[in-house]
Amino acid sequence: MRFALLGSGSRGNATLIEAGDTRLLLDCGFSETETRKRLGAFGLTPADLTAIVVTHEHSDHINGVGAVARKHGLAVYLTHGTAAANKTGELPERHLFHSHDAFSIGDIDLQPFPVPHDAREPVQFVFSHGDLRLGVLTDTGSCTQHILDTLGGCDALILECNHDTGMLAEGPYPASLKARVGGRFGHLSNVQSRDIIAELDTSRLRYLVAAHISDKNNTAPLACAALAEGLGCRADEVRVAEQATGLDWHSLQQ
């Protein structure tokens, strides 16, 4: 099992998860053209995908889902609430799931879990293949005990570090947007993510990735320093998912 990111941030998000004969795209916030370009950097085309899985209906996660699915005949998996937002248009193959119910796509098992975010029915995931587990937690304004219980014992974790609280407070956003981003249903700060990783069972963790880093209210060094403090490791051991270039393949195999 391995994973890579096509890009992560407010201008578009997409993550590749691969195991056996199955290759999933988690979210597709880029246009169809940009998605093909970014997949091409990994030597892939949309035809190489098994399905697209969607976390929620915000444009930086769903913008390209409908166009990519229609053009390349891909199945799309999303919650009932995300589907009700009707941001994808007609889909060639649609599968609805509940935010607490595990399901499988080919060789990959998926455990969705609900998160506090200002969307219809937002979820994040743990992806499994045999004993290997990849956790993804972005686009949540706060943490719950259920989130901690679900993410414990992962081999890799992609964790949002959206903003530094000081930079957000002094930054260019209007007051209403600052309140939304920093609120309970917004996005995780560096300190929140530090505290999450400190509470998790990380005994099996091999990769920790800082993701969804704001280009106006945060920096990669600040995010990495916070996560390193929570994990008790060096800052250079934390990987960074870039908006422009994503993150190269990382294998969970020993």
Secondary structure, DSSP 8 states (H G I E B T S, - for coil): -EEEEEE-STT--EEEEEETTEEEEE---S-HHHHHHHHHTTT--GGG-SEEE-S---HHHHTTHHHHHHHHT-EEEEEHHHHHT--S-S-SEEEEE-TT--EEETTEEEEEEE---SSSS-EEEEEEETTEEEEEE-S-SS--HHHHHHHTT-SEEEEE--B-HHHHHHSSS-HHHHHHHHSTTS--BHHHHHHHHHHS--TT--EEEEES--TTT--HHHHHHHHHHHHTS-GGGSEE-BTTTBEEEEE---
